[in-house]
Amino acid sequence: QLLLARHFGMRFEETALFRPHKDAKPDRVTITRGTKGGASRFVLIRTREQIEALDAAKAVTNGDRGIIPASYPTFKSYADWVYSQLRAVGVGRASGTTCHDLRRTYAVQRMQQLMRAGHSREAAAHVVSRELGHHRTEVLQWYLKDAEPEAV
């Protein structure tokens, strides 16, 4: 889940419900389950790290359940367990580090990649906003707030 968040910009619920055997194609992943507002989106597969994240997700899944093991009857019971495990190793709101930070890392690095490829900041923001599932580029500013100004 952490790799999916980091390399595809997915939210925690999206990663838990993601079905890599169904939702991944050779050139893109489609994110449909767990999205805010129910709007699906896609993210192109561009890097070796993305392929490795998908391979890891495929290794722990086998169908419609997504990454949630069968021993957890609901998303909530699974999420409670995962968050307790993360808190045990220092990841959580109390420490100021959350799973959402991985999504933020994706946004910052994707902006940098697009701008290095010649896209204007505005054009890059439109692409990254869409990949994150936001319709307004203003929302993206939260993800970029502490990034180096000249980099993004």
Buried (B, 14 or more C-beta within 10 A) or exposed (E): BBBBBBBBBBBBBBBBBBBBEBBBEEEBBBBBBBBEEEEEBBBEBEEEEBBEBBEBBEEEBEEEBBBBEEEBEEBEEBBEBBBEEBEEEEBBEEEEEBBBBBBBBBBBBBBBBBBEEEBEEEEBBBBBBBBBBBEEBEEBEEBBEEBEEEEB
